[in-house]
Amino acid sequence: MTALPLRLGVNIDHVATVRNARGGPYPDPIRAAHLAVLAGADGITAHLREDRRHIRDEDMERLRRQLFVPLNMEMAATPEMVGLALAWRPHAACLVPEKREERTTEGGLDIVGAQAALRPAIAELSEAGIRVSLFVEPEVEIMDAACELHAPVVELHTGTYCEAVAEGDEDRIAFELQRLRRAAEHGARIGLEIHAGHGLSFDTVQAVAAIPQIAELNIGHFLIGEALFMGLDESVRAMRAAMDQGRAGIA
Ligand code: PXP
């Protein structure tokens, strides 16, 4: 198939993590968002966690007022978060599972188990014109379940693939890439828009970018970490270039 254009959403959560370590206003995640956009980000992603460990309500409000690119709000499907999203009206809302004790979003949504919360959240957000995506494991049956819930978009969790790359386990790498490819292909065939993210780095992004059905990658932790060494501008540009090479089959 002809590959879709591939968008980069930069996740600025961990600029807020560093800011919150000292309690003052620096570094400012909104300044990072502006810089990322100037460097080639197509959108900005921010996760408002229930415990506000990084992004805070006032960050979302400033992003909403100041950004000229799409804002993707990552959130749990709770009444509190749905209420905030309805007030702020970001371009997109990515529904993620959230556990207080986890360090990051460790797996995809349990679509079947969480149906009772997901169904009304998807309906309310969609009615307000917010494009809803579900953060899910890359499995064919989960694509069907997302479609059945009337979610227009899924974001495939790339964490397991990235772990396999870190371990250098070639069999697992091939297996995980195949899972991503199959899920993307099936999801697109049944009408879902396909995004992907979690744990992506310069080493892992190209193979994921090469999957032609994927329309958007959301990347944060590695980019913000790399910014310490090369600057945020350069880390976003280098990621953009790696994505474009992967998509063009140059990897
Ligand atoms: N996509 C989703 C749905 C996420 O929850 C996260 C992590 O907040 C990301 C993408 C970005 O992951 P990372 O920070 O590992 O690049």
Residues whose N, C-alpha, C, O or C-beta is under 5 A from the ligand:
A	BS01	PXP	N11 H47 C94 V96 T105 F135 G197 H198 G199 L200 N218 I219 G220 H221 F222
